[in-house]
């Protein structure tokens, strides 16, 4: 008999997409309002290497309790990561 482990709960996150990578500046540092209240909840910062195979790292500085901090995170987990997919950079910011 096959036993299956229950799915583990996934932390909440917001996924942000920057595209096209070819039109982005060499560095991004952007305040983001994630809850729509008109005030930034965090600042997302990362370098945009032209080499599509270069490793990416992102830092998220929380400005409100909504967001969890990230410091030089790569593909560390499902809910906190930065990844390049074709001509797009995807960042997942974990929420509290």
Z-matrix of the N, CA and C atoms (Angstrom, degrees):
N
C 1 1.446
C 2 1.535 1 108.43
N 3 1.298 2 116.64 1 133.23
C 4 1.456 3 123.14 2 179.78
C 5 1.517 4 109.39 3 -86.12
N 6 1.331 5 116.90 4 123.21
C 7 1.462 6 121.04 5 176.17
C 8 1.515 7 108.51 6 -102.23
N 9 1.296 8 116.16 7 135.29
C 10 1.456 9 120.53 8 178.66
C 11 1.515 10 109.75 9 -112.64
N 12 1.298 11 114.54 10 135.85
C 13 1.463 12 119.39 11 176.38
C 14 1.524 13 107.95 12 -76.99
N 15 1.322 14 116.80 13 143.04
C 16 1.464 15 118.61 14 177.05
C 17 1.524 16 110.01 15 -63.35
N 18 1.298 17 115.07 16 149.10
C 19 1.453 18 118.88 17 177.99
C 20 1.516 19 109.59 18 -64.34
N 21 1.302 20 116.15 19 134.94
C 22 1.455 21 118.90 20 178.10
C 23 1.523 22 108.53 21 -79.24
N 24 1.327 23 116.34 22 143.78
C 25 1.459 24 119.14 23 -179.35
C 26 1.525 25 110.27 24 -65.64
N 27 1.296 26 115.37 25 143.46
C 28 1.452 27 121.48 26 179.28
C 29 1.516 28 108.99 27 -101.98
N 30 1.294 29 116.20 28 137.55
C 31 1.458 30 120.31 29 177.63
C 32 1.524 31 109.43 30 -65.68
N 33 1.321 32 115.40 31 150.97
C 34 1.460 33 120.68 32 177.33
C 35 1.517 34 109.65 33 -72.36
N 36 1.321 35 115.79 34 144.60
C 37 1.453 36 120.46 35 177.73
C 38 1.519 37 109.59 36 -151.66
N 39 1.325 38 114.80 37 164.00
C 40 1.457 39 122.38 38 172.12
C 41 1.520 40 106.15 39 -115.94
N 42 1.322 41 116.60 40 133.02
C 43 1.453 42 120.87 41 179.19
C 44 1.524 43 108.91 42 -103.30
N 45 1.337 44 115.82 43 126.94
C 46 1.453 45 122.24 44 -179.86
C 47 1.518 46 107.82 45 -117.18
N 48 1.324 47 116.20 46 139.95
C 49 1.459 48 121.94 47 -177.37
C 50 1.525 49 109.25 48 -121.35
N 51 1.328 50 115.99 49 131.93
C 52 1.460 51 122.67 50 172.49
C 53 1.520 52 107.17 51 -113.59
N 54 1.348 53 116.99 52 127.99
C 55 1.459 54 120.38 53 178.41
C 56 1.514 55 110.28 54 -159.48
N 57 1.279 56 117.79 55 158.03
C 58 1.460 57 127.54 56 -11.41
C 59 1.522 58 110.59 57 -76.28
N 60 1.312 59 116.04 58 145.92
C 61 1.459 60 121.48 59 -179.95
C 62 1.524 61 110.38 60 -57.79
N 63 1.310 62 116.28 61 -36.15
C 64 1.466 63 120.62 62 -178.07
C 65 1.534 64 112.82 63 -62.19
N 66 1.326 65 117.97 64 -19.77
C 67 1.466 66 121.28 65 -179.69
C 68 1.533 67 112.95 66 -103.96
N 69 1.340 68 117.54 67 -0.31
C 70 1.463 69 120.80 68 -178.57
C 71 1.524 70 110.85 69 -80.52
N 72 1.352 71 116.41 70 151.76
C 73 1.462 72 118.88 71 173.58
C 74 1.532 73 110.21 72 -70.24
N 75 1.318 74 117.35 73 172.28
C 76 1.464 75 122.26 74 -177.65
C 77 1.529 76 112.77 75 -65.84
N 78 1.320 77 117.14 76 -22.83
C 79 1.468 78 121.42 77 179.31
C 80 1.531 79 108.99 78 -142.07
N 81 1.327 80 114.81 79 141.96
C 82 1.464 81 122.15 80 176.82
C 83 1.515 82 107.56 81 -114.23
N 84 1.320 83 116.87 82 134.28
C 85 1.461 84 123.52 83 169.66
C 86 1.514 85 105.01 84 -146.22
N 87 1.326 86 115.39 85 100.26
C 88 1.453 87 120.29 86 -168.89
C 89 1.521 88 112.35 87 -129.79
N 90 1.346 89 117.45 88 124.85
C 91 1.457 90 120.15 89 172.63
C 92 1.533 91 108.84 90 -74.43
N 93 1.341 92 116.01 91 137.34
C 94 1.459 93 120.74 92 -177.86
C 95 1.519 94 111.66 93 -126.95
N 96 1.320 95 115.91 94 134.01
C 97 1.467 96 123.14 95 173.60
C 98 1.526 97 106.62 96 -96.34
N 99 1.319 98 117.50 97 101.62
C 100 1.459 99 121.27 98 -174.72
C 101 1.516 100 113.79 99 -86.76
N 102 1.327 101 118.07 100 -23.28
C 103 1.468 102 119.91 101 -177.46
C 104 1.529 103 113.42 102 -105.70
N 105 1.324 104 117.57 103 3.28
C 106 1.457 105 121.51 104 174.08
C 107 1.512 106 116.11 105 74.13
N 108 1.348 107 117.25 106 21.55
C 109 1.465 108 119.59 107 -178.81
C 110 1.528 109 113.11 108 -93.53
N 111 1.332 110 116.85 109 4.56
C 112 1.455 111 120.70 110 178.42
C 113 1.518 112 114.95 111 87.81
N 114 1.355 113 117.58 112 -1.97
C 115 1.467 114 122.20 113 178.00
C 116 1.519 115 109.34 114 -118.06
N 117 1.339 116 118.09 115 138.89
C 118 1.467 117 119.05 116 178.42
C 119 1.525 118 111.53 117 -65.21
N 120 1.322 119 115.59 118 139.25
C 121 1.470 120 122.17 119 177.97
C 122 1.522 121 112.24 120 -98.26
N 123 1.334 122 116.05 121 -19.37
C 124 1.458 123 119.99 122 -179.51
C 125 1.521 124 109.35 123 -163.29
N 126 1.333 125 114.15 124 167.77
C 127 1.461 126 121.21 125 170.97
C 128 1.521 127 106.32 126 -121.20
N 129 1.329 128 115.46 127 123.49
C 130 1.465 129 122.37 128 179.68
C 131 1.521 130 108.18 129 -102.15
N 132 1.342 131 116.53 130 128.05
C 133 1.468 132 121.26 131 -177.94
C 134 1.524 133 110.67 132 -133.11
N 135 1.340 134 115.41 133 135.35
C 136 1.460 135 120.62 134 174.67
C 137 1.526 136 109.71 135 -162.80
N 138 1.331 137 114.89 136 157.96
C 139 1.460 138 122.24 137 175.18
C 140 1.527 139 108.23 138 -86.43
N 141 1.319 140 116.47 139 149.84
C 142 1.459 141 122.06 140 179.09
C 143 1.532 142 108.75 141 -116.79
N 144 1.331 143 116.89 142 87.14
C 145 1.467 144 119.15 143 179.85
C 146 1.527 145 110.54 144 -70.08
N 147 1.308 146 115.69 145 146.85
C 148 1.473 147 120.11 146 178.78
C 149 1.527 148 111.62 147 -76.14
N 150 1.337 149 116.70 148 -24.10
C 151 1.461 150 121.10 149 177.56
C 152 1.535 151 108.73 150 -74.62
N 153 1.333 152 118.95 151 114.88
C 154 1.466 153 120.58 152 -177.80
C 155 1.526 154 113.97 153 -64.56
N 156 1.337 155 117.98 154 -14.85
C 157 1.469 156 120.72 155 179.50
C 158 1.528 157 112.65 156 -95.46
N 159 1.325 158 117.24 157 -3.33
C 160 1.470 159 120.76 158 -179.20
C 161 1.528 160 110.23 159 -67.19
N 162 1.325 161 115.37 160 143.78
C 163 1.463 162 120.34 161 177.54
C 164 1.520 163 109.57 162 -71.86
N 165 1.320 164 115.35 163 139.78
C 166 1.457 165 121.96 164 179.11
C 167 1.524 166 110.14 165 -105.34
N 168 1.321 167 115.78 166 148.24
C 169 1.464 168 122.80 167 175.20
C 170 1.518 169 107.53 168 -137.41
N 171 1.324 170 116.85 169 139.22
C 172 1.463 171 121.73 170 -178.84
C 173 1.521 172 110.10 171 -127.22
N 174 1.327 173 115.49 172 144.48
C 175 1.462 174 122.61 173 173.30
C 176 1.517 175 107.65 174 -120.23
N 177 1.326 176 115.62 175 132.38
C 178 1.455 177 121.33 176 176.87
C 179 1.518 178 107.52 177 -120.77
N 180 1.332 179 115.21 178 119.09
C 181 1.464 180 121.17 179 178.09
C 182 1.529 181 108.24 180 -101.10
N 183 1.335 182 117.84 181 113.22
C 184 1.460 183 120.36 182 179.29
C 185 1.532 184 111.22 183 -68.22
N 186 1.318 185 115.69 184 140.32
C 187 1.457 186 121.72 185 173.74
C 188 1.523 187 111.07 186 -114.04
N 189 1.338 188 116.11 187 -11.93
C 190 1.465 189 123.12 188 175.41
C 191 1.527 190 107.82 189 -137.83
N 192 1.322 191 118.19 190 166.24
C 193 1.471 192 120.84 191 179.33
C 194 1.533 193 114.15 192 -68.72
N 195 1.315 194 119.03 193 -8.28
C 196 1.465 195 122.65 194 -178.67
C 197 1.526 196 112.57 195 -63.78
N 198 1.330 197 117.02 196 -32.65
C 199 1.462 198 122.69 197 -168.75
C 200 1.525 199 111.58 198 -108.67
N 201 1.331 200 115.88 199 141.74
C 202 1.466 201 121.20 200 173.02
C 203 1.525 202 108.63 201 -90.86
N 204 1.307 203 116.21 202 143.58
C 205 1.467 204 121.32 203 179.37
C 206 1.520 205 110.59 204 -70.68
N 207 1.327 206 115.18 205 148.46
C 208 1.459 207 122.95 206 172.94
C 209 1.520 208 106.54 207 -134.43
N 210 1.327 209 117.16 208 132.77
C 211 1.459 210 120.64 209 -179.12
C 212 1.523 211 109.89 210 -126.06
N 213 1.330 212 115.99 211 107.79
C 214 1.464 213 122.40 212 178.60
C 215 1.529 214 111.70 213 54.38
N 216 1.339 215 116.33 214 49.08
C 217 1.460 216 122.82 215 -178.44
C 218 1.522 217 109.62 216 -88.15
N 219 1.322 218 116.15 217 140.86
C 220 1.461 219 122.63 218 175.56
C 221 1.518 220 109.27 219 -106.07
N 222 1.321 221 115.40 220 -113.08
C 223 1.467 222 121.65 221 176.49
C 224 1.527 223 108.22 222 -108.68
N 225 1.326 224 116.23 223 55.84
C 226 1.459 225 121.45 224 -172.26
C 227 1.528 226 114.43 225 -74.06
N 228 1.323 227 116.78 226 -33.43
C 229 1.465 228 119.63 227 -178.86
C 230 1.518 229 109.06 228 -155.05
N 231 1.318 230 115.47 229 174.12
C 232 1.459 231 121.05 230 -179.97
C 233 1.521 232 111.76 231 -67.14
N 234 1.340 233 116.83 232 -35.22
C 235 1.468 234 120.17 233 -173.38
C 236 1.524 235 114.29 234 -100.77
N 237 1.318 236 118.37 235 -3.72
C 238 1.470 237 120.34 236 174.96
C 239 1.517 238 108.10 237 -140.06
N 240 1.333 239 115.55 238 104.14
C 241 1.462 240 118.57 239 -175.50
C 242 1.519 241 111.16 240 -160.99
N 243 1.325 242 113.99 241 167.23
C 244 1.452 243 123.52 242 167.58
C 245 1.519 244 106.12 243 -133.27
N 246 1.334 245 116.16 244 136.69
C 247 1.459 246 120.37 245 -179.44
C 248 1.519 247 109.36 246 -149.49
N 249 1.321 248 114.04 247 149.01
C 250 1.462 249 119.94 248 175.26
C 251 1.517 250 107.31 249 -104.14
N 252 1.324 251 115.28 250 126.79
C 253 1.456 252 121.77 251 178.84
C 254 1.525 253 106.80 252 -126.56
N 255 1.320 254 115.40 253 105.66
C 256 1.467 255 121.86 254 -175.55
C 257 1.530 256 109.91 255 55.93
N 258 1.314 257 119.00 256 -117.74
C 259 1.465 258 122.47 257 -178.03
C 260 1.529 259 111.13 258 -103.51
N 261 1.345 260 115.82 259 33.63
C 262 1.462 261 122.71 260 -176.22
C 263 1.529 262 109.48 261 -133.97
N 264 1.319 263 116.83 262 142.55
C 265 1.468 264 121.61 263 170.07
C 266 1.521 265 107.30 264 -113.21
N 267 1.327 266 114.70 265 127.56
C 268 1.460 267 122.40 266 -178.08
C 269 1.517 268 108.44 267 -112.78
N 270 1.335 269 115.94 268 131.90
C 271 1.458 270 122.00 269 175.21
C 272 1.519 271 107.81 270 -124.27
N 273 1.324 272 116.15 271 130.51
C 274 1.465 273 121.40 272 173.15
C 275 1.518 274 108.11 273 -107.40
N 276 1.324 275 115.52 274 120.40
C 277 1.457 276 122.76 275 -178.37
C 278 1.534 277 107.75 276 -104.01
N 279 1.350 278 117.78 277 119.23
C 280 1.464 279 119.91 278 -179.54
C 281 1.532 280 111.39 279 -73.61
N 282 1.322 281 114.45 280 141.11
C 283 1.465 282 121.55 281 178.60
C 284 1.515 283 110.37 282 -106.11
N 285 1.296 284 115.83 283 157.05
C 286 1.474 285 120.72 284 176.98
C 287 1.503 286 110.37 285 -87.83
